[in-house]
């Protein structure tokens, strides 16, 4: 994907736009960085061989342009109102407007309606960028203005509920990963209210687990649920790696994905956010339910191979990378606990 010189240019500008936005000392510089990031990602999304990418890129451009316009409007208005003598409580309202624009940019609920449809039209590596890198800028900018209030609590609860319920009836793996991303975004925003270190750790763990799953899906070109059962039935080792990574992403306790959620639960319990933690844990159980349903169907049922289909065969290098990623996601929590106990 990235061997094309134009792709390398756009990826460099994509990274540069995010770095400009998070290192700027003015909101105007933030807006410029976000626009560079947006205009660099659009050419990466388009693919002339797939008509769905055109629809996805147009949808992404319109939503991001609207969010950028809302952000710029709220920035200018809050700047102008700070020089007036009116005694209205405008600072809070424009702060909510800035937060809403940032939430729309990263696809957080209830501003998530564009996110699953856009994911459906992308290949796996573009979907991975949309789920991970494109959230870095808005999340860091959100940390500048966030405060624990009723609006943020409502956003956290809405993200976890919609992210868990939305994935129940999905057969498309890209939409399933999109709703999983929305659910994890609720956890990241909750971690953001507790401190920067916690959400950065959660984001790194989420990125690692998502990368291991996307790597396998991209190797086998798997996009729908039934392909898991048909294409991986002759490779039980790779099937085991895939579904343990999915359970780890869902946060099942023996796996590495439980560690960041454990830390968020512990930190929020100490600050007496019991109601929010309870809702987050219950909705995560819904997420685990549809992961476990897929896993049980794959492990316990026997599927007949389609003999005339040609299955992609991984070379030794790709298989080694896959085994390393799956081993870390499966045994990472046990190894980290053992290391801390020895220290």
C-alpha positions as CSV (number, residue, x, y, z in Angstrom):
1,X,0.0,0.0,0.0
2,X,2.7,2.5,1.0
3,X,5.3,1.7,-1.7
4,X,3.7,4.2,-4.1
5,X,5.6,7.6,-3.8
6,X,2.3,9.5,-3.7
7,X,1.1,7.3,-0.9
8,X,4.3,8.0,1.1
9,X,3.7,11.7,0.6
10,X,0.2,11.6,1.8
11,X,1.1,9.4,4.8
12,X,3.8,11.9,5.7
13,X,1.4,14.8,5.5
14,X,-1.2,12.8,7.5
15,X,1.3,12.4,10.4
16,X,2.5,16.0,10.0
17,X,-1.1,17.3,10.3
18,X,-1.7,15.5,13.5
19,X,1.7,16.7,14.9
20,X,0.9,20.3,14.0
21,X,-2.5,20.2,15.6
22,X,-1.3,18.7,18.9
23,X,1.8,20.9,19.2
24,X,0.2,24.2,18.3
25,X,-0.2,26.9,20.9
26,X,-3.3,28.4,19.3
27,X,-6.7,27.0,18.3
28,X,-6.2,28.4,14.7
29,X,-3.0,26.3,14.4
30,X,-5.0,23.3,15.7
31,X,-7.6,23.8,13.0
32,X,-4.9,24.1,10.3
33,X,-3.3,20.8,11.5
34,X,-6.7,19.0,11.4
35,X,-7.4,20.3,7.9
36,X,-4.0,19.1,6.7
37,X,-4.7,15.7,8.3
38,X,-8.1,15.5,6.6
39,X,-6.9,16.5,3.1
40,X,-4.1,13.9,3.4
41,X,-6.3,11.0,4.4
42,X,-8.8,11.5,1.5
43,X,-6.4,10.4,-1.3
44,X,-5.3,7.4,0.9
45,X,-9.0,6.3,1.1
46,X,-9.7,6.4,-2.6
47,X,-9.3,3.3,-4.8
48,X,-10.4,3.3,-8.4
49,X,-11.0,-0.5,-8.4
50,X,-13.6,-0.2,-5.6
51,X,-16.6,2.1,-6.0
52,X,-17.4,1.9,-2.2
53,X,-14.2,3.9,-1.4
54,X,-15.6,6.9,-3.3
55,X,-18.7,6.9,-1.2
56,X,-16.7,6.4,2.0
57,X,-14.3,9.2,1.1
58,X,-17.1,11.7,0.2
59,X,-18.9,10.8,3.4
60,X,-15.8,11.2,5.5
61,X,-14.9,14.6,3.8
62,X,-18.4,16.1,4.4
63,X,-18.5,15.0,8.0
64,X,-15.0,16.2,8.8
65,X,-15.6,19.5,6.9
66,X,-18.7,20.1,9.0
67,X,-16.8,19.3,12.2
68,X,-14.0,21.6,11.3
69,X,-16.4,24.4,10.4
70,X,-18.1,23.9,13.8
71,X,-14.8,23.9,15.6
72,X,-13.6,27.1,13.8
73,X,-17.0,28.9,14.5
74,X,-16.9,28.0,18.2
75,X,-13.2,29.1,18.5
76,X,-13.9,32.5,16.9
77,X,-17.1,33.1,18.8
78,X,-15.5,32.2,22.2
79,X,-12.6,34.5,21.3
80,X,-14.9,37.4,20.4
81,X,-17.2,36.9,23.4
82,X,-14.2,37.0,25.8
83,X,-13.8,40.7,24.8
84,X,-17.4,41.7,25.4
85,X,-19.0,43.0,28.6
86,X,-21.9,40.6,28.5
87,X,-22.3,38.5,31.7
88,X,-23.7,35.4,30.0
89,X,-22.2,32.0,30.8
90,X,-21.0,31.6,27.2
91,X,-17.6,30.0,28.0
92,X,-19.3,26.7,29.0
93,X,-21.6,26.6,25.9
94,X,-18.7,27.2,23.5
95,X,-16.6,24.6,25.4
96,X,-19.4,22.1,24.8
97,X,-19.5,23.1,21.1
98,X,-15.7,22.6,20.8
99,X,-16.0,19.2,22.5
100,X,-18.9,18.2,20.2
101,X,-16.9,19.1,17.1
102,X,-13.9,17.0,18.4
103,X,-16.3,14.0,19.2
104,X,-17.8,14.3,15.7
105,X,-14.3,14.1,14.2
106,X,-13.3,10.9,16.0
107,X,-16.7,9.3,15.6
108,X,-17.8,9.1,19.2
109,X,-21.5,8.4,20.0
110,X,-24.0,10.0,19.6
111,X,-22.0,11.6,16.7
112,X,-21.1,8.1,15.3
113,X,-23.6,7.6,12.5
114,X,-21.0,8.2,9.7
115,X,-18.3,5.9,11.3
116,X,-19.6,2.3,10.5
117,X,-20.6,3.2,7.0
118,X,-17.3,4.8,6.2
119,X,-15.4,1.8,7.7
120,X,-17.4,-0.5,5.4
121,X,-16.0,1.1,2.3
122,X,-12.3,1.0,3.3
123,X,-9.6,-1.7,3.0
124,X,-8.2,-3.0,6.3
125,X,-5.1,-0.8,6.6
126,X,-7.2,2.4,5.9
127,X,-9.7,1.2,8.4
128,X,-6.9,0.7,10.9
129,X,-5.7,4.3,10.4
130,X,-9.2,5.5,10.9
131,X,-9.7,3.5,14.1
132,X,-6.3,4.5,15.6
133,X,-4.2,7.4,14.2
134,X,-7.2,9.6,13.3
135,X,-8.3,9.5,16.9
136,X,-5.0,10.8,18.4
137,X,-5.4,14.5,17.4
138,X,-9.0,14.9,18.6
139,X,-8.4,13.0,21.9
140,X,-5.3,15.1,22.8
141,X,-7.2,18.3,21.9
142,X,-10.1,17.0,24.0
143,X,-7.8,16.7,27.0
144,X,-7.2,20.5,26.8
145,X,-10.9,21.3,27.4
146,X,-12.4,18.3,29.1
147,X,-13.8,18.4,32.6
148,X,-15.9,15.8,34.5
149,X,-19.5,17.1,34.1
150,X,-22.9,15.8,33.1
151,X,-22.2,16.2,29.4
152,X,-19.0,14.2,29.4
153,X,-20.6,11.5,31.6
154,X,-23.5,11.2,29.1
155,X,-21.0,10.9,26.2
156,X,-19.1,8.1,28.0
157,X,-22.3,6.2,28.8
158,X,-23.7,6.7,25.2
159,X,-20.4,5.5,23.6
160,X,-20.3,2.3,25.7
161,X,-24.0,1.5,25.2
162,X,-24.1,2.1,21.4
163,X,-20.7,0.5,20.8
164,X,-21.9,-2.7,22.6
165,X,-25.5,-3.0,21.2
166,X,-24.6,-1.8,17.7
167,X,-22.3,-4.8,17.1
168,X,-24.8,-7.5,18.1
169,X,-26.4,-8.1,14.7
170,X,-23.4,-7.4,12.4
171,X,-22.1,-9.8,9.9
172,X,-19.6,-7.4,8.4
173,X,-16.3,-7.5,10.3
174,X,-15.4,-3.9,9.5
175,X,-18.7,-2.7,11.0
176,X,-18.1,-5.0,14.0
177,X,-14.7,-3.4,14.5
178,X,-16.2,0.0,14.1
179,X,-18.7,-0.5,16.9
180,X,-16.0,-2.1,19.0
181,X,-13.9,1.1,18.4
182,X,-16.9,3.3,19.6
183,X,-17.1,1.2,22.7
184,X,-13.4,1.5,23.4
185,X,-13.7,5.3,22.7
186,X,-16.0,5.5,25.7
187,X,-13.4,3.9,27.9
188,X,-10.7,6.2,26.5
189,X,-12.8,9.3,27.2
190,X,-13.4,8.0,30.8
191,X,-9.7,7.4,31.2
192,X,-9.1,10.9,29.8
193,X,-11.1,12.4,32.7
194,X,-8.7,10.6,35.1
195,X,-5.4,11.7,33.6
196,X,-3.3,11.7,30.4
197,X,-1.1,8.7,31.3
198,X,-4.1,6.4,31.8
199,X,-5.7,7.1,28.4
200,X,-2.4,7.0,26.6
201,X,-1.7,3.5,28.0
202,X,-5.2,2.4,27.1
203,X,-4.8,3.8,23.5
204,X,-1.5,2.0,23.1
205,X,-3.0,-1.3,24.2
206,X,-6.0,-0.8,22.0
207,X,-3.8,0.0,19.0
208,X,-1.6,-3.1,19.5
209,X,-4.6,-5.4,19.8
210,X,-6.4,-3.9,16.8
211,X,-3.2,-4.1,14.7
212,X,-2.8,-7.8,15.4
213,X,-6.4,-8.5,14.3
214,X,-6.2,-6.2,11.3
215,X,-3.0,-7.9,10.2
216,X,-4.6,-11.3,10.1
217,X,-7.8,-10.1,8.4
218,X,-5.7,-8.3,5.8
219,X,-3.5,-11.3,5.1
220,X,-6.5,-13.5,4.4
221,X,-8.7,-10.7,2.9
222,X,-11.5,-11.6,5.4
223,X,-14.3,-9.0,5.4
224,X,-17.4,-11.0,6.6
225,X,-18.2,-13.4,9.3
226,X,-18.7,-16.6,7.3
227,X,-15.2,-16.2,5.7
228,X,-13.8,-16.8,9.2
229,X,-15.3,-20.2,9.4
230,X,-14.7,-21.3,5.8
231,X,-11.2,-19.9,5.1
232,X,-9.6,-20.7,8.5
233,X,-11.1,-24.1,9.1
234,X,-7.9,-25.7,7.6
235,X,-5.6,-23.7,9.8
236,X,-6.6,-24.2,13.4
237,X,-3.5,-22.4,14.8
238,X,-4.3,-19.2,12.9
239,X,-7.9,-19.6,13.9
240,X,-6.9,-19.8,17.5
241,X,-4.7,-16.7,17.2
242,X,-7.5,-14.7,15.6
243,X,-10.2,-15.5,18.2
244,X,-8.0,-15.2,21.2
245,X,-7.0,-11.7,19.9
246,X,-10.7,-10.9,19.5
247,X,-11.4,-12.0,23.1
248,X,-8.4,-10.0,24.3
249,X,-9.8,-6.9,22.4
250,X,-13.1,-7.5,24.2
251,X,-11.4,-7.4,27.6
252,X,-11.7,-11.0,28.8
253,X,-9.7,-11.2,32.0
254,X,-7.0,-13.8,31.2
255,X,-5.8,-11.8,28.2
256,X,-3.9,-8.6,27.8
257,X,-6.9,-6.5,26.8
258,X,-8.2,-6.7,30.3
259,X,-5.3,-4.8,31.8
260,X,-6.2,-1.3,30.6
261,X,-9.8,-1.8,31.5
262,X,-8.8,-3.1,34.9
263,X,-6.7,0.1,35.5
264,X,-9.6,2.4,34.4
265,X,-12.1,0.5,36.6
266,X,-9.7,0.8,39.6
267,X,-9.0,4.5,39.1
268,X,-12.6,5.4,38.5
269,X,-13.7,3.4,41.6
270,X,-11.3,5.4,43.7
271,X,-12.9,8.6,42.6
272,X,-16.4,7.3,43.4
273,X,-17.7,7.2,39.8
274,X,-19.5,3.9,40.7
275,X,-22.5,4.4,38.4
276,X,-20.5,5.2,35.3
277,X,-18.1,2.2,36.0
278,X,-21.1,-0.1,36.5
279,X,-22.6,0.9,33.1
280,X,-19.3,0.6,31.4
281,X,-18.7,-2.9,32.7
282,X,-22.2,-4.1,31.9
283,X,-22.0,-2.8,28.3
284,X,-18.6,-4.4,27.9
285,X,-20.2,-7.7,28.8
286,X,-22.5,-7.2,25.7
287,X,-19.4,-6.7,23.6
288,X,-17.8,-9.9,25.0
289,X,-21.1,-11.7,24.3
290,X,-20.9,-11.2,20.5
291,X,-17.2,-12.0,20.5
292,X,-17.8,-15.2,22.5
293,X,-20.7,-16.1,20.1
294,X,-18.4,-15.9,17.1
295,X,-15.6,-17.8,19.0
296,X,-17.9,-20.7,20.1
297,X,-19.3,-21.0,16.5
298,X,-15.8,-21.2,15.1
299,X,-14.3,-23.6,17.7
300,X,-17.1,-26.0,18.5
301,X,-18.8,-26.4,15.1
302,X,-17.4,-28.3,12.1
303,X,-17.5,-26.6,8.7
304,X,-16.9,-28.2,5.3
305,X,-14.2,-26.8,3.1
306,X,-15.0,-25.5,-0.3
307,X,-12.5,-27.5,-2.4
308,X,-12.4,-25.2,-5.5
309,X,-11.6,-22.1,-3.5
310,X,-8.0,-21.1,-3.4
311,X,-7.0,-20.1,0.2
312,X,-4.1,-17.7,0.7
313,X,-1.1,-19.3,2.2
314,X,1.0,-17.2,4.7
315,X,4.8,-17.2,4.2
316,X,7.0,-18.0,7.2
317,X,7.8,-14.3,7.9
318,X,4.1,-13.3,8.1
319,X,3.2,-16.4,10.1
320,X,6.0,-15.6,12.6
321,X,4.8,-12.0,13.0
322,X,1.2,-13.3,13.5
323,X,2.3,-15.8,16.2
324,X,4.3,-13.1,18.1
325,X,1.4,-10.6,18.1
326,X,-1.1,-13.3,19.1
327,X,1.2,-14.6,21.9
328,X,1.6,-11.2,23.4
329,X,-2.1,-10.4,23.3
330,X,-2.9,-13.9,24.8
331,X,-0.2,-14.2,27.5
332,X,0.7,-10.5,28.0
333,X,-1.3,-10.0,31.2
334,X,0.2,-13.1,32.8
335,X,3.7,-12.2,31.9
336,X,3.4,-8.6,33.1
337,X,1.9,-9.8,36.4
338,X,4.7,-12.3,36.8
339,X,7.3,-9.6,36.1
340,X,5.9,-7.2,38.6
341,X,5.7,-9.9,41.2
342,X,9.3,-10.8,40.7
343,X,10.3,-7.1,40.9
